[in-house]
Amino acid sequence: MKIQKIKLPSPFPPNHTNAYLINDLLLVDAGVNSEENVKVLEKFGDEVILFLTHPHADHFGAAYLFKFVYGHEITCKRLRDAEEEYFELVYHHFISEGLPESLAKKMQERARERYRGYVIPYDNCKKAPEKIKVDGDVFDVIHTPGHSFGHLCLYHKETKTIFCGDIVLENITPNPVIEPINEEKRLCVLDHYIKTLRELYNLEVRKAYPGHREIRKDWRELILSFIDNWRNRSLEIWRLADGKTAFEIATTLFPDIKQIFLAMTETIAHADFLLSNNLVEKRGMRYFRCSEREEVEELWRGIKERITRGERGQ
C-alpha cells in the first residue's frame, strides 16, 4: 500500500490538516477551500476518489473539486449548505444554555463571515459503502461518532492501519462537538464517543494516520488517556455545577472569549453526560450537583475498566 501524506494549511488550530493519498487513487480529506490548497488538490485530477472523515471545514471545505466524493450521510447533508442549518441549531442550543443572545448573534455573524469561502457547498457527496477497494487494498469503513456524529475511519486489516481523522489525535483531546437533533433536543455526544473508543480500543492498530500532527504513542494507551482527560474535565464541571449555566461554567473554565465556541460545546457535552448519569440536575438553565465526587470518579473508573476488558456495554 502506497501512502502519501499531504499537509494542507488551515486557518484553524493546529494550522494544518493532514490529507492522505492512498495508491494514487483515494484521497482522505481535502482541507479548507483556499487558493493554496486548491493548487495542491487540482493536481490529482477527476479520477481520484475523495473520502471525507467528517463534516468540519478543515476537512471537507474543498470537496467540490472532486467528481467522486464519499462520506457519512450527515457529512453529505452538511456539505450541501456549508453547515448553515447545523450552525443555526448549535447557536440556538448555546442560547438555551445561557449564552447571551447578543453575544450569540455577534459570534454567529463573525463565524459566518470567517467561514464564508472556507467551505463551498456541494451536492455530489455520496454515502460511503461499508468497504472501499483501492487497487487491491480493501478498507473497512467504520462509523466513529464522537468528535462529530458523521465521523468515519478507514481501517486496513492486513496491515492494521487506520486513517482516523480527528477521532483520535496525539497531544490533543478532540472536542466532543454537540449534535443538535432539533431546537429542543441533542445527542449525548460523550456516550457516543465512549462507545467509539471501546470499538477502536479493540482494533489491532500498528500505524495510525490522524487528521492533524502525528500519532507516535501506543494506540490503546492514547485512547485510555482520553478517558483520563474526560474524567478530569467532568470533575471540574461537576464541581462548578452550583447553580451556574453552561455558559457560566464554560467562561469560568476557559476565560478566553475567543475560544467560546469550543468552550461551550465541551462544557455542554460534559454537562449532558453528567445529567444523563444522574450526577447533576438541571433547573431551568442552571446545573446543580446531586451526587458525591466519588460517584463521578466511580463512573469513569468503570468506563475505563470496561474498555480495557473489551466489554461493549457502558
C-alpha positions in Angstrom: 0.0 0.0 0.0 1.4 3.4 -1.0 0.6 6.3 1.2 1.4 9.9 0.5 0.9 12.5 3.3 -0.1 16.0 2.2 -0.1 18.8 4.8 -2.8 21.3 3.9 -2.6 24.8 5.5 -5.6 25.6 7.7 -6.8 28.9 9.4 -7.9 26.8 12.4 -5.8 25.3 15.1 -3.5 23.4 14.8 -2.9 25.2 11.5 -2.5 22.2 9.2 -4.8 19.3 8.1 -3.4 16.0 7.1 -4.7 14.6 3.8 -3.5 11.2 2.6 -3.3 9.9 -1.0 -3.6 6.1 -1.0 -2.3 4.1 -4.0 -2.6 7.3 -6.1 -6.4 6.7 -6.2 -8.1 7.6 -2.9 -7.6 10.9 -1.1 -8.6 11.1 2.6 -9.9 14.6 3.4 -9.5 17.8 1.4 -8.9 20.7 3.8 -10.5 24.1 3.6 -11.1 25.9 0.3 -8.2 28.2 -0.1 -6.1 29.3 -3.0 -3.1 27.5 -1.7 -5.0 24.2 -1.1 -6.8 24.4 -4.5 -3.4 24.5 -6.3 -2.4 21.3 -4.5 -5.7 19.4 -4.9 -6.3 20.3 -8.6 -3.2 18.2 -9.5 -5.0 15.0 -8.6 -7.5 15.1 -11.4 -11.1 13.8 -11.8 -10.3 10.1 -11.3 -9.1 10.4 -7.6 -11.9 9.5 -5.2 -12.3 11.7 -2.1 -13.1 10.1 1.2 -14.3 12.6 3.9 -13.7 11.6 7.5 -16.1 14.2 9.0 -18.0 17.4 8.3 -15.7 20.1 9.6 -14.4 23.0 7.4 -10.8 22.0 7.7 -11.5 18.5 6.3 -14.3 19.0 3.7 -14.2 22.6 2.6 -12.6 21.9 -0.8 -14.6 18.7 -1.6 -16.3 20.4 -4.5 -13.1 20.0 -6.5 -13.7 16.2 -6.8 -16.0 14.3 -9.0 -16.3 11.2 -6.7 -16.9 12.0 -3.0 -17.8 9.7 -0.2 -18.7 10.5 3.4 -21.2 9.8 6.1 -24.8 10.8 5.3 -24.5 13.7 7.8 -21.3 14.8 6.1 -23.1 14.9 2.8 -26.0 16.8 4.2 -23.9 19.5 5.8 -21.8 19.8 2.7 -24.9 20.8 0.7 -25.4 24.0 2.7 -21.8 24.5 4.1 -23.2 23.6 7.6 -25.5 26.6 7.7 -28.5 24.7 9.2 -26.2 23.0 11.6 -24.7 26.2 13.0 -28.2 27.8 13.3 -29.2 24.9 15.6 -25.9 25.0 17.6 -26.3 28.7 18.4 -29.9 28.1 19.4 -28.7 25.5 21.9 -25.9 27.8 23.1 -28.5 30.5 23.9 -30.7 27.9 25.7 -27.6 27.1 27.8 -27.1 30.7 29.0 -25.0 32.3 26.2 -26.4 35.9 25.9 -28.4 36.3 22.8 -26.5 39.5 21.8 -23.2 37.6 22.1 -24.5 34.7 20.2 -25.5 36.9 17.3 -22.1 38.5 17.2 -20.4 35.1 17.3 -22.6 33.8 14.5 -22.1 36.8 12.3 -18.3 36.7 12.9 -18.3 32.9 12.2 -20.4 33.3 9.1 -18.0 36.0 7.8 -14.9 34.0 8.6 -16.4 30.7 7.4 -17.6 32.1 4.1 -15.4 30.7 1.3 -13.7 28.0 3.5 -16.5 25.5 2.6 -18.0 25.5 -0.8 -21.5 24.0 -0.9 -21.5 20.7 -2.9 -24.3 18.2 -3.6 -22.5 15.4 -5.2 -21.3 13.7 -2.0 -22.4 10.0 -1.7 -22.9 7.8 1.3 -19.7 5.8 1.9 -20.0 2.0 1.4 -19.1 -0.5 4.1 -15.9 -1.3 2.3 -13.7 0.6 -0.2 -11.3 -1.2 -2.5 -8.3 0.7 -3.8 -6.0 -1.0 -6.3 -6.2 -4.4 -4.5 -6.3 -3.0 -0.9 -9.6 -3.3 0.9 -10.5 -0.8 3.6 -13.3 -1.2 6.2 -15.4 2.0 6.6 -16.1 2.4 10.4 -18.6 4.8 11.8 -16.9 6.5 14.7 -19.2 9.2 16.2 -17.9 11.5 19.0 -16.0 14.4 17.6 -18.8 14.6 15.0 -21.6 12.1 14.6 -20.8 11.9 11.0 -17.2 10.8 11.6 -15.8 7.8 9.7 -12.5 6.0 9.8 -10.8 3.7 7.2 -9.2 0.5 8.5 -6.9 -1.8 6.6 -6.9 -5.2 8.3 -4.0 -6.8 6.6 -1.5 -4.1 7.7 -3.5 -3.0 10.8 -3.5 0.6 9.5 -6.2 3.2 10.4 -6.9 6.6 8.9 -8.6 8.1 11.9 -9.4 11.7 11.1 -9.9 13.7 14.3 -11.4 10.9 16.5 -8.0 10.0 17.9 -5.2 12.6 18.0 -2.0 12.8 19.9 -1.4 15.8 22.3 -4.9 17.0 21.6 -8.1 15.6 23.2 -10.6 16.1 20.4 -13.6 18.3 21.3 -16.9 16.3 21.6 -18.8 18.8 19.4 -22.5 18.9 20.3 -25.0 17.4 17.9 -28.5 19.1 17.9 -31.4 16.9 16.7 -33.7 19.9 16.6 -34.1 23.1 18.6 -35.1 21.2 21.8 -33.1 18.0 21.6 -29.5 17.0 21.1 -27.5 13.8 21.3 -25.4 12.9 24.3 -22.2 13.0 22.4 -19.9 11.7 25.1 -22.0 8.5 25.2 -21.3 8.0 21.5 -17.6 8.9 21.9 -17.1 6.4 24.7 -18.7 3.7 22.6 -16.5 4.6 19.7 -13.4 4.4 21.9 -14.4 0.9 23.0 -14.6 -0.2 19.4 -11.3 1.5 18.5 -9.5 0.1 21.5 -10.4 -3.5 20.4 -8.8 -2.9 17.0 -5.3 -4.1 16.3 -3.5 -0.9 15.2 0.1 -0.8 14.2 0.0 2.5 12.4 -2.5 5.4 12.7 -2.8 8.3 10.3 -4.6 11.2 12.0 -6.2 14.4 10.7 -3.6 16.5 12.5 0.0 16.1 13.5 1.3 12.6 14.1 0.5 9.6 16.3 3.6 8.1 17.8 2.2 6.7 21.1 0.7 3.3 21.6 -2.8 3.3 20.2 -4.5 1.8 23.3 -2.5 3.9 25.7 -3.6 7.0 23.8 -7.3 6.0 23.9 -7.1 5.5 27.7 -5.5 8.9 28.1 -8.7 10.4 26.6 -10.8 8.7 29.4 -8.4 10.2 32.0 -8.7 13.7 30.5 -12.5 13.4 30.3 -12.7 12.2 33.9 -10.8 15.3 35.0 -13.0 17.6 32.9 -16.2 16.0 34.2 -15.0 16.5 37.8 -14.3 20.2 37.0 -17.7 20.7 35.5 -19.4 18.7 38.3 -17.6 20.9 40.9 -18.8 24.1 39.2 -22.4 22.9 39.0 -23.5 25.0 41.9 -26.3 26.9 40.2 -24.4 28.1 37.1 -25.5 27.9 33.5 -23.3 26.1 31.0 -22.1 29.5 29.7 -21.0 30.5 33.2 -19.2 27.2 33.7 -17.5 27.5 30.3 -16.3 31.0 30.9 -15.0 30.0 34.3 -13.1 27.1 32.9 -12.0 28.9 29.7 -11.7 32.7 30.2 -10.5 33.3 26.6 -13.6 34.6 24.9 -12.1 33.9 21.5 -12.5 30.2 22.2 -16.0 30.4 23.5 -17.5 28.1 20.7 -15.2 25.2 21.7 -15.6 26.0 25.4 -19.4 25.9 25.1 -19.6 22.7 23.2 -17.2 20.9 25.5 -19.0 22.1 28.6 -22.4 21.2 27.3 -21.2 17.7 26.2 -20.0 17.0 29.7 -23.0 18.6 31.4 -25.3 16.4 29.2 -23.2 13.3 30.2 -23.4 14.1 33.9 -27.1 14.8 33.6 -27.8 11.5 31.8 -26.0 9.7 34.6 -27.9 11.5 37.3 -24.8 13.1 38.7 -26.2 16.7 38.2 -29.7 18.0 37.8 -30.9 20.9 35.8 -33.4 23.6 36.9 -34.2 25.9 34.0 -30.8 26.8 32.5 -28.8 26.1 35.7 -27.0 22.9 36.8 -26.7 21.6 40.4 -24.7 18.8 41.9 -26.9 15.9 43.1 -24.1 13.4 43.8 -20.8 13.0 45.6 -17.4 13.4 43.9 -16.7 9.6 44.4 -19.7 8.8 42.3 -18.3 10.7 39.3 -14.9 9.1 39.8 -16.5 5.6 40.1 -18.4 6.2 36.8 -15.2 7.0 34.9 -13.3 4.1 36.6 -16.0 1.7 35.4 -15.9 3.1 31.9 -12.1 2.6 31.8 -12.2 -0.9 33.1 -14.9 -1.9 30.7 -12.9 -0.6 27.8 -9.7 -2.4 28.8 -11.8 -5.6 29.3 -13.2 -5.3 25.8 -16.8 -5.0 27.1 -19.3 -3.4 24.8 -21.9 -2.1 27.3 -21.2 1.3 29.0 
